[in-house]
Amino acid sequence: MLSLLAAALLSGAAQGPQSRIGLNPPKLVVLISIDQFRGDYVERYSPYFLPAKSGSVLGGFRYLMETGAHFRNAMHNHLPTATGPGHATLMSGSEPAFDGIVGNDWFDRKTGKSTYCVEDPSVEVVGGTSGPESPRNLQVTTVGDELKMATNGRSKVVGVAIKDRAAILMSGHAADSVIWLDYATGKWVTSTWYAPTKQLPTWVSDLNAEKNIDKLAGKTWTPLLPADDYAITRNAPGETAGDNGEPFAHALPSTPGSKLYNGFITSYFGNEITLQAAERAISSMKLGTHDVPDILVINLSSNDYVGHRFGPNSPEVMDMTVRTDRELSQFINNLQREVPGGMDRVALVVTGDHGVVPIPEESNNVYKTGAINNVAAMAVANVKKALNAKYGEGQWVLGSGLYEQNLYLNRALAAQKQIPMADLERTAADAATETQGVFAAYTRTQILTNAIPPYAFRERIFNGFNAKLGGDLFVLEAPGDYAFGGTGTGHQAVWDYDAHVPIFFHAHGVHQGSYLRRVHTSDIAPTICRLLGIESPTGNVGVPLVDSFDK
């Protein structure tokens, strides 16, 4: 018996160079975040999706539904429900209160300036002219970081997205290649954080040389389906149908240049270009073919740009959703070909970084709810007026105003006038709450002392407030209202329409089914880690989505 045990140990030692981790981990983990992908979209538009399988061709959403777990009641459990915080959560299992990504932007009291969530003056852009960016502001690790640690750097971690913050915050600190789009040049770029030699990876340079975005000049986005199928949608206020009876027709600029590079992203062409880059990463870096697992994270940013402009009930959003199903199918079939063992050796997660509120003007036309646009500007104006009236004229509000939910008050001025901060906060909160379109405003003191009413969503407030980076006031829009005005619509609020996203989890060992229990996007990262047999990221607060894995 002893000799048999010794032989087994020696056999395991002989496999050392293969560096296997876990018992049967996937060869490749792919997480696709569809930007602004509200949870109801896959329900509303499912009749128009491809079949799960047609011959040897695999479908998109239906394939994921029929071969994996579909969590239909998944929520982001934090504020703001915005791109930066959402993507930070997906692969860290953390929340803004812990990971430091408290918004797309926030006010930095140390510098006295606004801070973008991935800006980093200590690095340089590589390959273009966009701002210098890195994951430095992300204060926790990601699944990719933990896999790098567990495999001594042998695993490959790659991120691809039009949006820099999406690619960077999902990929993490130790990724091999992370690329995003430079809107000025139409090229894929990175920073010296990921490319310390100041050279783009060869596969990225080759992709840029092909100038695939330039080839889109003059193309027109028209509906994929027959016009009658879009009868369940309606054009956004101010938008008109196409000249040939189709629900819409949107032409791209006719010549290459910054107008095209900024314009094509508000169409399905943006997703095509993104997945093209992701497929190039798979083939060039041979992802999924190594002796240890690899990770690829992708953000389909164009769904967000379309949703902001046209709203969630528009024919454009329906068309984007149906086209995303087709694009997912093509990508899944590419994985089936490229990864040894096909989709049986791929863990594929598809989700969203946040939802969206209907366009307020549209809601008023349909529901007569009196929905309010541009709540933030009115709230800030009321706060300034109240503080000036009570404490004297002064620059009481710092920065550019409301940063998603956070409002920063002038603590130095309060100290100079010997005003207790709790009193200043309370006066500001009362003024903000009296603003039409504001549901409530909570003070820093209330949040840190757990003095918030026991609403069902209070955990989202606690998870969204960072004691070091958060403001002195946390302002919540009323249901159906939108904070930042302009045309179209947006997201960031505490309500379910901004928090609700789908989670599809396809992997060997994950039970197939449709699940209605409440889960959170922070649960994705620890589930992947259990599949990989590695520890969860450092700031993880999520729990695995499943109780067990099939053998």
PAKOLKE-5555 format. One record per residue (C-alpha): x, y, z; residue in three letters; residue number from 0. Coordinates in steps of 0.001 Angstrom, whole numbers. Example, Ala and Ser with C-alpha at 12.3 -4.5 7.8 and 13.67 -1.06 7.14 Angstrom:
BEGIN
NODE,12300,-4500,7800,ALA,0
NODE,13670,-1060,7140,SER,1
This chain:
BEGIN
NODE,0,0,0,MET,0
NODE,2830,2363,906,LEU,1
NODE,4562,1720,-2417,SER,2
NODE,1327,2441,-4295,LEU,3
NODE,928,5716,-2424,LEU,4
NODE,4526,6670,-3145,ALA,5
NODE,4032,5880,-6808,ALA,6
NODE,937,8057,-6902,ALA,7
NODE,2778,10926,-5251,LEU,8
NODE,5673,10578,-7655,LEU,9
NODE,3243,10510,-10565,SER,10
NODE,1674,13749,-9305,GLY,11
NODE,5106,15291,-8872,ALA,12
NODE,6026,14329,-12392,ALA,13
NODE,3088,16435,-13608,GLN,14
NODE,4452,19476,-11784,GLY,15
NODE,5457,21443,-14908,PRO,16
NODE,1829,21281,-16063,GLN,17
NODE,953,23432,-13040,SER,18
NODE,-2619,22189,-12757,ARG,19
NODE,-4801,23906,-10175,ILE,20
NODE,-7989,22414,-8815,GLY,21
NODE,-9490,19112,-9847,LEU,22
NODE,-11021,20014,-13197,ASN,23
NODE,-10971,23776,-13765,PRO,24
NODE,-12187,25332,-17023,PRO,25
NODE,-9496,26051,-19592,LYS,26
NODE,-10849,29537,-20191,LEU,27
NODE,-13078,31832,-18159,VAL,28
NODE,-14885,34488,-20209,VAL,29
NODE,-16958,37210,-18595,LEU,30
NODE,-18978,39404,-20941,ILE,31
NODE,-20564,42504,-19464,SER,32
NODE,-23238,43972,-21722,ILE,33
NODE,-23333,47630,-20784,ASP,34
NODE,-26707,48974,-19574,GLN,35
NODE,-28283,45549,-20057,PHE,36
NODE,-31419,45691,-17949,ARG,37
NODE,-32662,42350,-16678,GLY,38
NODE,-35996,42407,-18510,ASP,39
NODE,-34484,42665,-21988,TYR,40
NODE,-33832,38932,-22355,VAL,41
NODE,-37402,38253,-21285,GLU,42
NODE,-39079,40831,-23529,ARG,43
NODE,-37156,40042,-26682,TYR,44
NODE,-36626,36281,-26284,SER,45
NODE,-39046,35374,-29150,PRO,46
NODE,-36532,36921,-31557,TYR,47
NODE,-33438,35074,-30326,PHE,48
NODE,-31694,32282,-32194,LEU,49
NODE,-32420,28673,-31161,PRO,50
NODE,-30076,27171,-28591,ALA,51
NODE,-28627,24911,-31270,LYS,52
NODE,-29233,24501,-34985,SER,53
NODE,-27254,21583,-36335,GLY,54
NODE,-23714,22196,-35166,SER,55
NODE,-24271,25958,-34737,VAL,56
NODE,-24709,27184,-31163,LEU,57
NODE,-27056,30052,-30398,GLY,58
NODE,-26703,33073,-28144,GLY,59
NODE,-28921,33792,-25152,PHE,60
NODE,-31029,30665,-25674,ARG,61
NODE,-27898,28531,-25688,TYR,62
NODE,-26946,30045,-22336,LEU,63
NODE,-30462,29516,-20981,MET,64
NODE,-30587,25860,-21995,GLU,65
NODE,-27044,24851,-21058,THR,66
NODE,-26399,26994,-18002,GLY,67
NODE,-27966,28798,-15076,ALA,68
NODE,-30067,31887,-15749,HIS,69
NODE,-30487,34076,-12671,PHE,70
NODE,-33462,36257,-13510,ARG,71
NODE,-33582,38272,-10298,ASN,72
NODE,-29961,39414,-10081,ALA,73
NODE,-29224,42892,-8724,MET,74
NODE,-26297,45207,-8260,HIS,75
NODE,-26233,45689,-4520,ASN,76
NODE,-24626,49133,-4388,HIS,77
NODE,-24830,52755,-5400,LEU,78
NODE,-24241,54336,-7762,PRO,79
NODE,-25505,51906,-10363,THR,80
NODE,-22934,53188,-12821,ALA,81
NODE,-20287,51803,-15177,THR,82
NODE,-17203,52158,-12981,GLY,83
NODE,-18643,50700,-9775,PRO,84
NODE,-20523,47988,-11676,GLY,85
NODE,-17475,46699,-13500,HIS,86
NODE,-15335,46880,-10377,ALA,87
NODE,-17820,44575,-8634,THR,88
NODE,-18131,41963,-11363,LEU,89
NODE,-14654,40476,-11049,MET,90
NODE,-13802,41525,-7490,SER,91
NODE,-16936,40428,-5656,GLY,92
NODE,-16593,43695,-3744,SER,93
NODE,-18651,46878,-3478,GLU,94
NODE,-17750,50611,-3659,PRO,95
NODE,-17642,50914,131,ALA,96
NODE,-14693,48531,118,PHE,97
NODE,-13114,48607,-3351,ASP,98
NODE,-12750,52398,-3615,GLY,99
NODE,-14583,52844,-6929,ILE,100
NODE,-17328,55053,-5512,VAL,101
NODE,-18456,56369,-8882,GLY,102
NODE,-17367,57075,-12404,ASN,103
NODE,-15991,60286,-10862,ASP,104
NODE,-15668,61704,-7371,TRP,105
NODE,-14201,64728,-5613,PHE,106
NODE,-10723,64199,-4184,ASP,107
NODE,-10349,66264,-1012,ARG,108
NODE,-6558,65863,-1069,LYS,109
NODE,-6082,67389,-4508,THR,110
NODE,-9171,69591,-4519,GLY,111
NODE,-10085,68238,-7961,LYS,112
NODE,-12468,65788,-9570,SER,113
NODE,-11079,62287,-10086,THR,114
NODE,-11992,59858,-12856,TYR,115
NODE,-12189,56302,-11573,CYS,116
NODE,-9265,54951,-13646,VAL,117
NODE,-7173,58068,-14158,GLU,118
NODE,-3524,57734,-13146,ASP,119
NODE,-1067,60572,-13879,PRO,120
NODE,1855,58270,-13092,SER,121
NODE,1354,56214,-16270,VAL,122
NODE,1332,57041,-19986,GLU,123
NODE,-1052,56065,-22741,VAL,124
NODE,411,53625,-25261,VAL,125
NODE,-741,53713,-28879,GLY,126
NODE,-2914,56807,-28867,GLY,127
NODE,-3823,60127,-27289,THR,128
NODE,-6377,59250,-24589,SER,129
NODE,-5772,59995,-20927,GLY,130
NODE,-3340,57919,-18840,PRO,131
NODE,-5301,55215,-17031,GLU,132
NODE,-4706,52234,-14765,SER,133
NODE,-6348,50157,-12011,PRO,134
NODE,-4490,52070,-9272,ARG,135
NODE,-7716,53414,-7723,ASN,136
NODE,-9126,49880,-7377,LEU,137
NODE,-8226,48992,-3800,GLN,138
NODE,-8938,45245,-4016,VAL,139
NODE,-7889,42362,-6242,THR,140
NODE,-9862,40766,-9048,THR,141
NODE,-10348,37124,-10014,VAL,142
NODE,-7623,37620,-12609,GLY,143
NODE,-5229,38930,-9967,ASP,144
NODE,-5937,35942,-7727,GLU,145
NODE,-5474,33498,-10604,LEU,146
NODE,-2145,35120,-11439,LYS,147
NODE,-1107,34674,-7814,MET,148
NODE,-2254,31054,-7694,ALA,149
NODE,-429,30063,-10910,THR,150
NODE,2739,32079,-10348,ASN,151
NODE,1826,34306,-13270,GLY,152
NODE,1404,31487,-15785,ARG,153
NODE,-2273,32189,-16498,SER,154
NODE,-3118,34833,-19085,LYS,155
NODE,-5565,37597,-18200,VAL,156
NODE,-6878,39853,-20985,VAL,157
NODE,-9439,42668,-21091,GLY,158
NODE,-11159,44241,-24113,VAL,159
NODE,-13691,47090,-24133,ALA,160
NODE,-14441,50346,-25861,ILE,161
NODE,-14682,51923,-22387,LYS,162
NODE,-11383,52175,-20521,ASP,163
NODE,-12990,51869,-17077,ARG,164
NODE,-14796,48686,-18056,ALA,165
NODE,-11725,46925,-19418,ALA,166
NODE,-9427,48043,-16605,ILE,167
NODE,-11663,47466,-13589,LEU,168
NODE,-12689,43947,-14644,MET,169
NODE,-9147,42935,-15600,SER,170
NODE,-7411,44181,-12474,GLY,171
NODE,-3821,44929,-11574,HIS,172
NODE,-1845,41976,-12910,ALA,173
NODE,-3444,41459,-16339,ALA,174
NODE,-1280,40740,-19385,ASP,175
NODE,-3118,42830,-21986,SER,176
NODE,-5897,45351,-21436,VAL,177
NODE,-7072,47510,-24322,ILE,178
NODE,-9686,50200,-24843,TRP,179
NODE,-10642,52610,-27632,LEU,180
NODE,-9042,55989,-28244,ASP,181
NODE,-11932,58086,-29577,TYR,182
NODE,-9605,60619,-31192,ALA,183
NODE,-7710,58127,-33368,THR,184
NODE,-10047,55147,-33591,GLY,185
NODE,-7268,52867,-32337,LYS,186
NODE,-7035,50339,-29561,TRP,187
NODE,-4738,51620,-26813,VAL,188
NODE,-3406,50652,-23408,THR,189
NODE,-1162,52289,-20798,SER,190
NODE,2316,51715,-19432,THR,191
NODE,739,49969,-16448,TRP,192
NODE,79,47010,-18749,TYR,193
NODE,2742,47780,-21361,ALA,194
NODE,5815,49037,-19460,PRO,195
NODE,7928,48805,-22632,THR,196
NODE,5592,51392,-24211,LYS,197
NODE,4786,48990,-27040,GLN,198
NODE,1367,47627,-27902,LEU,199
NODE,1145,43853,-28175,PRO,200
NODE,1753,42802,-31781,THR,201
NODE,-1783,41519,-32190,TRP,202
NODE,-3176,44916,-31140,VAL,203
NODE,-849,46812,-33514,SER,204
NODE,-1891,44489,-36335,ASP,205
NODE,-5552,45087,-35536,LEU,206
NODE,-5044,48855,-35561,ASN,207
NODE,-3240,48640,-38903,ALA,208
NODE,-6322,47054,-40472,GLU,209
NODE,-8354,50245,-39768,LYS,210
NODE,-11597,48306,-39439,ASN,211
NODE,-13452,51275,-37962,ILE,212
NODE,-12577,53392,-41004,ASP,213
NODE,-14297,50777,-43157,LYS,214
NODE,-17589,51628,-41406,LEU,215
NODE,-17659,55161,-42836,ALA,216
NODE,-20951,55873,-44591,GLY,217
NODE,-22707,52730,-43352,LYS,218
NODE,-26259,52971,-42032,THR,219
NODE,-27736,51146,-39067,TRP,220
NODE,-31193,49893,-40029,THR,221
NODE,-33395,47337,-38255,PRO,222
NODE,-32491,43655,-38436,LEU,223
NODE,-36091,42396,-38162,LEU,224
NODE,-39251,43173,-40169,PRO,225
NODE,-40800,46505,-39228,ALA,226
NODE,-43908,44893,-37686,ASP,227
NODE,-41806,43135,-35055,ASP,228
NODE,-40934,46498,-33524,TYR,229
NODE,-44595,47310,-32812,ALA,230
NODE,-43937,46614,-29092,ILE,231
NODE,-41498,49559,-29022,THR,232
NODE,-41817,53298,-29586,ARG,233
NODE,-39448,55950,-30829,ASN,234
NODE,-37837,58151,-28233,ALA,235
NODE,-39117,61743,-27993,PRO,236
NODE,-37714,63701,-30913,GLY,237
NODE,-36718,60580,-32897,GLU,238
NODE,-38376,59735,-36203,THR,239
NODE,-38747,56636,-38322,ALA,240
NODE,-36610,55924,-41378,GLY,241
NODE,-37532,57109,-44854,ASP,242
NODE,-38378,53614,-46103,ASN,243
NODE,-40903,52728,-43425,GLY,244
NODE,-38424,51126,-41047,GLU,245
NODE,-38589,52124,-37364,PRO,246
NODE,-35250,53944,-37611,PHE,247
NODE,-32228,54544,-39829,ALA,248
NODE,-28987,56022,-38465,HIS,249
NODE,-26170,56837,-40867,ALA,250
NODE,-22557,56965,-39744,LEU,251
NODE,-20269,59826,-40831,PRO,252
NODE,-19126,59346,-44405,SER,253
NODE,-15401,59843,-43830,THR,254
NODE,-12889,58462,-41298,PRO,255
NODE,-12053,60747,-38406,GLY,256
NODE,-13049,61655,-34874,SER,257
NODE,-16733,62077,-35785,LYS,258
NODE,-16842,58498,-37030,LEU,259
NODE,-14832,57181,-34064,TYR,260
NODE,-17211,58870,-31641,ASN,261
NODE,-20315,58056,-33680,GLY,262
NODE,-20011,54372,-34547,PHE,263
NODE,-20125,53387,-30868,ILE,264
NODE,-23822,54366,-30727,THR,265
NODE,-24725,51452,-32988,SER,266
NODE,-24322,47703,-33160,TYR,267
NODE,-21090,48228,-35109,PHE,268
NODE,-19401,49006,-31796,GLY,269
NODE,-20059,45498,-30522,ASN,270
NODE,-18856,43963,-33773,GLU,271
NODE,-15543,45808,-33504,ILE,272
NODE,-15168,44832,-29831,THR,273
NODE,-15806,41128,-30346,LEU,274
NODE,-13513,41166,-33364,GLN,275
NODE,-10730,42377,-31049,ALA,276
NODE,-11627,39782,-28412,ALA,277
NODE,-11455,36965,-30971,GLU,278
NODE,-8077,38245,-32109,ARG,279
NODE,-6893,38115,-28487,ALA,280
NODE,-8043,34502,-28172,ILE,281
NODE,-6249,33324,-31296,SER,282
NODE,-3089,35403,-30874,SER,283
NODE,-2573,34695,-27181,MET,284
NODE,-3863,31121,-27502,LYS,285
NODE,-6228,31648,-24617,LEU,286
NODE,-7697,28433,-23270,GLY,287
NODE,-4877,26246,-24618,THR,288
NODE,-2420,26488,-21716,HIS,289
NODE,-1777,24092,-18852,ASP,290
NODE,-3420,26566,-16476,VAL,291
NODE,-6717,28448,-16912,PRO,292
NODE,-6857,31810,-18658,ASP,293
NODE,-9306,34697,-18260,ILE,294
NODE,-10837,37015,-20870,LEU,295
NODE,-13128,39887,-19840,VAL,296
NODE,-15143,41838,-22401,ILE,297
NODE,-17493,44797,-22177,ASN,298
NODE,-19994,45476,-24956,LEU,299
NODE,-20117,49228,-24415,SER,300
NODE,-22355,50196,-27340,SER,301
NODE,-25533,48895,-25712,ASN,302
NODE,-25069,51653,-23121,ASP,303
NODE,-24556,54445,-25644,TYR,304
NODE,-27663,53348,-27543,VAL,305
NODE,-29715,53075,-24356,GLY,306
NODE,-28709,56539,-23147,HIS,307
NODE,-29717,58156,-26413,ARG,308
NODE,-32891,56260,-27299,PHE,309
NODE,-34182,54822,-24003,GLY,310
NODE,-35056,51261,-22928,PRO,311
NODE,-38376,51052,-24797,ASN,312
NODE,-37023,52125,-28179,SER,313
NODE,-36753,50058,-31365,PRO,314
NODE,-33014,50766,-31269,GLU,315
NODE,-32600,49012,-27903,VAL,316
NODE,-34697,46089,-29087,MET,317
NODE,-32596,45843,-32228,ASP,318
NODE,-29366,46056,-30213,MET,319
NODE,-30555,43243,-27944,THR,320
NODE,-31483,40982,-30835,VAL,321
NODE,-28227,41758,-32630,ARG,322
NODE,-26302,41101,-29413,THR,323
NODE,-27866,37633,-29402,ASP,324
NODE,-26473,37028,-32924,ARG,325
NODE,-23062,38414,-31974,GLU,326
NODE,-22955,36222,-28881,LEU,327
NODE,-23749,33206,-31044,SER,328
NODE,-20842,33968,-33370,GLN,329
NODE,-18515,34472,-30419,PHE,330
NODE,-19631,31266,-28692,ILE,331
NODE,-19073,29285,-31883,ASN,332
NODE,-15609,30811,-32134,ASN,333
NODE,-14878,29625,-28578,LEU,334
NODE,-16148,26182,-29548,GLN,335
NODE,-13552,26063,-32332,ARG,336
NODE,-10611,27744,-30603,GLU,337
NODE,-10598,26143,-27149,VAL,338
NODE,-9609,22461,-26952,PRO,339
NODE,-12682,20618,-25731,GLY,340
NODE,-14937,23439,-26910,GLY,341
NODE,-17580,24965,-24667,MET,342
NODE,-17322,22048,-22257,ASP,343
NODE,-14015,23554,-21137,ARG,344
NODE,-15170,27178,-21109,VAL,345
NODE,-16819,28975,-18203,ALA,346
NODE,-18878,31753,-19796,LEU,347
NODE,-20624,34400,-17698,VAL,348
NODE,-22830,37057,-19307,VAL,349
NODE,-24294,39895,-17270,THR,350
NODE,-24694,43690,-17180,GLY,351
NODE,-23083,46516,-15249,ASP,352
NODE,-26376,48337,-14499,HIS,353
NODE,-29859,48953,-15866,GLY,354
NODE,-31589,52177,-16940,VAL,355
NODE,-34596,54376,-16182,VAL,356
NODE,-37127,55169,-18943,PRO,357
NODE,-36744,58595,-20532,ILE,358
NODE,-38617,60933,-18146,PRO,359
NODE,-40409,62744,-21002,GLU,360
NODE,-41558,59382,-22345,GLU,361
NODE,-42828,58321,-18922,SER,362
NODE,-44794,61536,-18686,ASN,363
NODE,-46360,60924,-22088,ASN,364
NODE,-47312,57321,-21310,VAL,365
NODE,-47957,57193,-17560,TYR,366
NODE,-48568,60870,-16682,LYS,367
NODE,-46290,60364,-13676,THR,368
NODE,-44683,63789,-13699,GLY,369
NODE,-41188,62301,-13930,ALA,370
NODE,-38426,64861,-13394,ILE,371
NODE,-35248,65365,-15406,ASN,372
NODE,-32070,67109,-14172,ASN,373
NODE,-32797,66543,-10474,VAL,374
NODE,-29132,66987,-9476,ALA,375
NODE,-28824,70616,-10594,ALA,376
NODE,-31984,71595,-8729,MET,377
NODE,-30895,69795,-5548,ALA,378
NODE,-27431,71401,-5547,VAL,379
NODE,-28944,74844,-6118,ALA,380
NODE,-31297,74369,-3164,ASN,381
NODE,-28457,73197,-921,VAL,382
NODE,-26309,76220,-1776,LYS,383
NODE,-29237,78575,-1194,LYS,384
NODE,-30046,77053,2204,ALA,385
NODE,-26439,77052,3436,LEU,386
NODE,-25848,80633,2310,ASN,387
NODE,-29043,81751,4024,ALA,388
NODE,-28247,80045,7332,LYS,389
NODE,-24466,80327,7593,TYR,390
NODE,-23544,83210,5318,GLY,391
NODE,-22262,83412,1759,GLU,392
NODE,-19489,80978,885,GLY,393
NODE,-18367,78132,-1350,GLN,394
NODE,-20237,75514,618,TRP,395
NODE,-20337,72883,-2142,VAL,396
NODE,-17038,71572,-3506,LEU,397
NODE,-16237,70341,-6988,GLY,398
NODE,-18695,70318,-9860,SER,399
NODE,-21795,69582,-7781,GLY,400
NODE,-23347,66156,-7340,LEU,401
NODE,-21089,63194,-8138,TYR,402
NODE,-23723,60523,-8749,GLU,403
NODE,-25119,60392,-5158,GLN,404
NODE,-22211,62136,-3398,ASN,405
NODE,-22255,65835,-2497,LEU,406
NODE,-19080,67218,-912,TYR,407
NODE,-19360,70087,1560,LEU,408
NODE,-16632,72546,2506,ASN,409
NODE,-15339,71210,5829,ARG,410
NODE,-12612,73859,6073,ALA,411
NODE,-15154,76671,5761,LEU,412
NODE,-17350,74982,8370,ALA,413
NODE,-14390,74777,10765,ALA,414
NODE,-13513,78418,10115,GLN,415
NODE,-17077,79455,11011,LYS,416
NODE,-17146,76967,13930,GLN,417
NODE,-20123,75104,12490,ILE,418
NODE,-20392,71446,13562,PRO,419
NODE,-20317,69251,10442,MET,420
NODE,-23342,67282,11642,ALA,421
NODE,-25349,70537,11642,ASP,422
NODE,-24085,71548,8195,LEU,423
NODE,-24910,68100,6826,GLU,424
NODE,-28411,68174,8315,ARG,425
NODE,-29214,71599,6855,THR,426
NODE,-27958,70472,3438,ALA,427
NODE,-29915,67212,3622,ALA,428
NODE,-33148,68997,4504,ASP,429
NODE,-32710,71379,1560,ALA,430
NODE,-31934,68557,-868,ALA,431
NODE,-34888,66478,320,THR,432
NODE,-37267,69375,-303,GLU,433
NODE,-36234,69377,-3979,THR,434
NODE,-38782,68049,-6425,GLN,435
NODE,-37483,64739,-7770,GLY,436
NODE,-35449,63849,-4651,VAL,437
NODE,-36667,60879,-2618,PHE,438
NODE,-34316,61399,320,ALA,439
NODE,-30907,62767,1252,ALA,440
NODE,-28865,61092,3967,TYR,441
NODE,-25918,62588,5772,THR,442
NODE,-22505,61047,6232,ARG,443
NODE,-23233,60919,9959,THR,444
NODE,-26495,59029,9406,GLN,445
NODE,-24861,56447,7152,ILE,446
NODE,-21862,55820,9413,LEU,447
NODE,-24067,55494,12501,THR,448
NODE,-26602,53202,10820,ASN,449
NODE,-29343,55801,11213,ALA,450
NODE,-31125,55174,7913,ILE,451
NODE,-34755,53990,7754,PRO,452
NODE,-35020,50208,7207,PRO,453
NODE,-35974,50426,3551,TYR,454
NODE,-35505,47293,1454,ALA,455
NODE,-32674,48984,-458,PHE,456
NODE,-30708,50339,2530,ARG,457
NODE,-27923,47791,1986,GLU,458
NODE,-27254,49381,-1399,ARG,459
NODE,-26627,52682,378,ILE,460
NODE,-24225,51164,2892,PHE,461
NODE,-22387,49251,153,ASN,462
NODE,-22086,52430,-1895,GLY,463
NODE,-20713,54746,749,PHE,464
NODE,-16944,54768,1259,ASN,465
NODE,-15916,56394,4541,ALA,466
NODE,-12759,57934,3048,LYS,467
NODE,-13908,58835,-462,LEU,468
NODE,-17632,59461,-6,GLY,469
NODE,-19310,62828,273,GLY,470
NODE,-21013,64520,3206,ASP,471
NODE,-24429,63990,1656,LEU,472
NODE,-25912,61037,-217,PHE,473
NODE,-28810,62089,-2464,VAL,474
NODE,-31372,59638,-3872,LEU,475
NODE,-33624,60440,-6821,GLU,476
NODE,-37324,59641,-6532,ALA,477
NODE,-38603,56608,-8490,PRO,478
NODE,-38667,57257,-12226,GLY,479
NODE,-36715,60513,-12057,ASP,480
NODE,-33269,61089,-13533,TYR,481
NODE,-30539,63172,-11936,ALA,482
NODE,-28480,64546,-14762,PHE,483
NODE,-30813,65795,-17458,GLY,484
NODE,-30050,66361,-21100,GLY,485
NODE,-31619,64356,-23906,THR,486
NODE,-32290,60654,-23528,GLY,487
NODE,-31892,58962,-20172,THR,488
NODE,-29451,57302,-17803,GLY,489
NODE,-28881,55351,-14615,HIS,490
NODE,-27285,55510,-11162,GLN,491
NODE,-30315,55283,-8866,ALA,492
NODE,-31183,53004,-5955,VAL,493
NODE,-34274,51568,-7664,TRP,494
NODE,-34482,48125,-9249,ASP,495
NODE,-34712,49362,-12833,TYR,496
NODE,-31114,50568,-12468,ASP,497
NODE,-29939,47604,-10368,ALA,498
NODE,-31585,44692,-12214,HIS,499
NODE,-29420,42754,-14679,VAL,500
NODE,-29411,39145,-15869,PRO,501
NODE,-26697,36663,-14950,ILE,502
NODE,-26055,33733,-17262,PHE,503
NODE,-23549,31204,-15955,PHE,504
NODE,-22469,28439,-18330,HIS,505
NODE,-19775,26101,-17044,ALA,506
NODE,-19163,22393,-16612,HIS,507
NODE,-20576,21547,-13196,GLY,508
NODE,-23099,24399,-12966,VAL,509
NODE,-26680,23163,-12759,HIS,510
NODE,-28811,24226,-15713,GLN,511
NODE,-31981,26071,-14816,GLY,512
NODE,-33922,29309,-14464,SER,513
NODE,-33714,30810,-10980,TYR,514
NODE,-35806,33563,-9389,LEU,515
NODE,-34113,33825,-5991,ARG,516
NODE,-32440,37156,-5293,ARG,517
NODE,-28720,37100,-6059,VAL,518
NODE,-26169,39854,-6489,HIS,519
NODE,-23531,40636,-9071,THR,520
NODE,-20932,40432,-6309,SER,521
NODE,-21684,36697,-6235,ASP,522
NODE,-20143,36135,-9673,ILE,523
NODE,-16494,36454,-8623,ALA,524
NODE,-16543,33932,-5742,PRO,525
NODE,-18423,31465,-7966,THR,526
NODE,-15689,31680,-10596,ILE,527
NODE,-13045,31305,-7889,CYS,528
NODE,-14684,28135,-6563,ARG,529
NODE,-14689,26752,-10115,LEU,530
NODE,-10997,27574,-10461,LEU,531
NODE,-10098,26293,-7025,GLY,532
NODE,-8566,29602,-5929,ILE,533
NODE,-9240,32101,-3158,GLU,534
NODE,-11736,34909,-3617,SER,535
NODE,-10462,38450,-4252,PRO,536
NODE,-9313,40428,-1233,THR,537
NODE,-12410,42642,-916,GLY,538
NODE,-14966,39965,-1755,ASN,539
NODE,-18336,40187,2,VAL,540
NODE,-20266,37935,-2399,GLY,541
NODE,-21289,34314,-1947,VAL,542
NODE,-21245,31586,-4619,PRO,543
NODE,-24303,31538,-6843,LEU,544
NODE,-24670,27763,-6501,VAL,545
NODE,-24529,25417,-3514,ASP,546
NODE,-22642,22691,-5357,SER,547
NODE,-21137,21773,-8712,PHE,548
NODE,-22071,18699,-10726,ASP,549
NODE,-19202,16260,-11135,LYS,550
